[in-house]
Amino acid sequence: MVKREVYLSQLRELKDVQLIKVVTGIRRCGKSTLLQQFREELTAAGVRETNIQHYNLEDPENTNFEHWKDFYYHIKNSLSVKGMNYIFLDEIQMLDNFERLLDGLHILKNVDLYVTGSNAYLLSSELATILTGRAITIEMYPFSFSEYIEYQQIEQPTDTDLINYMQIGGFPQALEVHKISNAAYENYLNGLYTTILEKDIKPQHQIYSEVAFSNLARFLSDSVGSPVSTNSIANYFVHTKDNIDDKTVGRYISILNKSYLFYHASRFDLKGKKMLKTQGKEYIVDTGFRNVLLGREQLSDLGHILENIVYFELLRRGNSVWIGKNASHEIDFVAKDDNGYLHYYQVCLTMRDEVTRQRELSAFETLKNHSPKTIIALDPEEPTYNGIVQRNATKWLLGTNVSSKI
């Protein structure tokens, strides 16, 4: 079992802090396993089993409470009177009025509350209003490349392993099923998409055309790394005879964002220092998911897939991330770390081609500041160009240092 150290470290820091810890993210990315790992740490640290309660709301045994108050009193009456009680609630969105249950448990002085959920309703305005100042969110993703390497027990990772990760992705159970056959792997991910549609999307949102909705998901999958607008997508769907207008496109994209299938990166005008409303990008939560949705491998599109992976790695490392507009140039990512410092990134397959090298470097040349500037590519060499550092993608994703500079 891969220890999800990025997330475990956050849970450790928040232990016994009087806040509801809400772990969110797409289905089957490992949220329940994360809480299991944390419970095991608590037990190893001496917390008695009588002080730990765990309920998975997708388990039929935990769905027989007629009212949230019934569940509340069941948990409250099971609390230990000695020491802190650690309550873990998986897939809490399955319970009607779950926010009232959370609110009631939170005010108990001897309760430390941990919650997972797959639906962005957990972050809705209603919940935010009820739990203002009482909850903190930890957003979780499928395996990173370093976690994938740990799972595969690869001792000396290579760029070939990174390319395999680009194709297979990082859903933990999908990797396990992939050991059986590629057909079983594809069936698993297709079934996961259907589950998200049926359980997370349709109960909360009206989908006028499931065909158009799925076609939009495939369109965005094929467009990762490219700016998109609701108008251009609507015009595209006129030609495919799906006939959905720009407002419906915008609503469907919002739904895909709320279900954690896609993440939106806005464009930021570096000169005007303002956020732009158009021409943002959509990145898919898992590149294996992308390949299954498109029904084909994407070896010819590795540049955009690598960009997709870098985007999520920046998020995992605690950054806020935007697309940078610098005059006539575009900078792939502007990342602000948790200390408020800016970092700039370009992503490409190779810098060995002169035209590509000049294009990537020119995007940085007009930036009048001393913030770190990094180009991430598959090339093994790691030179610097007037302070601009080139990194090998495999090493950067694994967090290893620059091996050489020229």
C-alpha positions, -999 to +999 in steps of 0.1 A: +000+000+000+014+034-011+015+058+018+000+091+006+025+112+025+015+145+009-019+142+025-010+123+056+013+151+066-016+176+064-038+153+085-010+150+111-007+188+113-045+192+118-049+164+143-069+176+173-074+210+158-110+220+163-118+220+126-137+195+104-112+180+081-129+175+047-110+153+022-124+159-013-116+146-048-127+124-076-141+090-068-116+062-063-086+084-060-078+069-026-096+090+000-109+061+020-075+044+020-060+077+032-082+078+062-075+041+068-038+049+069-043+077+093-064+056+116-036+030+116-012+058+126-035+068+154-037+033+167+001+029+165+005+061+184-016+047+213-051+058+205-075+032+218-098+015+192-128+025+214-119+061+206-121+056+169-153+053+149-155+048+111-185+048+089-187+044+051-220+058+039-219+037+007-220+006+030-256-006+032-251-012+069-246+025+074-276+037+054-304+025+077-307+058+097-340+074+088-328+109+099-295+126+103-303+130+140-305+092+144-270+089+130-259+118+153-271+101+185-257+067+174-223+083+171-226+104+202-238+075+223-208+055+212-182+081+222-156+072+248-156+095+279-118+092+282-097+112+257-103+125+223-127+106+199-117+104+162-147+101+139-143+092+102-172+095+078-166+083+042-187+095+013-208+117+036-227+132+006-248+100+006-266+112+038-294+137+035-287+169+055-252+156+062-241+192+069-263+193+100-247+161+113-213+176+108-223+208+125-237+188+155-206+166+159-182+195+155-194+213+186-187+183+208-155+190+227-141+155+226-146+149+189-120+152+161-139+149+128-127+136+094-149+135+064-145+124+027-167+131-002-166+128-040-190+155-049-182+192-050-216+198-032-194+194-001-180+228-010-214+244-019-225+278-007-250+261+017-223+240+034-199+270+035-226+291+052-233+265+078-197+255+085-181+290+081-148+289+100-153+253+111-140+233+082-107+230+062-104+212+029-077+188+017-081+182-020-068+148-031-058+135-066-050+101-081-014+089-077+013+113-086+042+101-107+064+095-076+035+075-060+031+056-092+068+047-091+064+035-055+033+015-064+051-002-093+082-008-070+105+007-096+140+013-081+156+034-109+129+054-127+134+064-163+117+085-189+101+054-202+084+049-169+071+085-172+056+078-206+039+046-192+024+068-165+012+092-191-007+064-207-020+044-177-026+073-152-027+070-114-061+056-102-049+031-076-075+004-085-070+009-122-033+001-118-042-031-100-067-041-127-042-032-154-021-061-142-049-084-153-053-070-188-057-038-207-093-046-215-101-050-178-084-017-171-104+001-198-136-015-185-128-003-150-122+033-160-153+034-183-173+021-154-159+047-131-169+075-155-205+060-156-206+059-118-195+096-116-222+105-141-249+085-124-241+092-087-223+125-086-236+145-116-272+135-125-286+136-090-274+172-086-276+186-121-300+185-150-283+171-181-305+178-211-284+155-234-261+128-220-247+124-255-237+160-258-224+160-222-201+130-229-190+145-262-180+176-244-160+156-219-142+139-248-137+173-265-120+187-234-100+156-230-086+161-265-080+198-258-059+197-227-031+222-230-051+243-254-071+275-246-109+269-249-139+292-249-176+284-246-183+301-279-157+282-299-169+249-283-205+257-291-196+265-327-178+232-329-208+213-317-230+229-343-210+210-369-213+178-350-251+183-347-251+182-309-264+218-311-257+230-275-254+268-271-225+286-253-245+289-220-251+252-219-215+245-227-204+268-198-228+250-174-217+216-185-180+226-180-189+239-145-205+205-138-174+186-150-153+209-127-175+203-097-173+165-102-135+168-102-132+153-137-116+186-150-098+215-134-100+250-148-069+271-151-076+308-157-054+331-177-036+359-159-024+390-176+010+396-162+014+431-175-021+443-164-020+421-133-056+410-137-074+377-142-089+373-177-123+358-182-116+340-215-093+315-231-085+295-199-076+258-201-092+226-188-070+199-174-082+163-169-077+148-134-060+117-148-043+111-181-053+074-182-089+085-179-083+108-208-070+080-231-100+058-222-125+086-228-109+092-262-108+055-270-072+056-282-036+060-270-022+095-273+015+089-280+015+116-306+003+142-281+028+137-253+036+174-250+001+183-239-002+153-217+031+162-200+017+197-195-014+182-179+008+162-155+029+192-145-002+212-138-014+187-112+020+182-097+021+220-091-013+217-073+000+188-052+029+209-041+006+235-027+006+261-054-021+283-069-017+279-106-027+301-136-019+304-173+003+334-179-003+360-206+028+381-212+022+405-241+021+383-272+036+353-253+019+327-233+036+312-202+023+277-195+021+281-157+024+309-132+025+293-098+023+310-064+036+289-036+023+289+000+047+317+009+033+339-018+063+337-042+058+334-079+074+307-101+071+305-139+071+273-159+072+262-196+066+226-206+076+209-238+088+176-250+123+187-261+145+218-262+168+204-288+150+219-317+162+255-323+127+268-331+112+253-300+140+265-278+137+301-290+099+300-285+101+287-250+129+310-239+113+341-255+082+337-233+104+345-203+127+371-217+103+401-212+095+392-176+111+420-156+115+402-123+138+377-106+113+350-099+125+315-107+119+304-143+119+267-152+115+248-185+104+212-180+112+187-209+119+151-215+155+159-225+181+143-201+203+173-201+196+201-177+213+234-188+206+269-178+200+299-201+207+332-185+192+321-153+164+300-169+167+265-156+158+235-178+147+204-159+143+168-169+106+160-164+112+127-147+136+141-122+115+172-116+084+151-109+103+129-085+117+159-067+154+151-075+179+179-078+194+193-110+223+170-119+243+194-141+243+229-154+260+243-185 
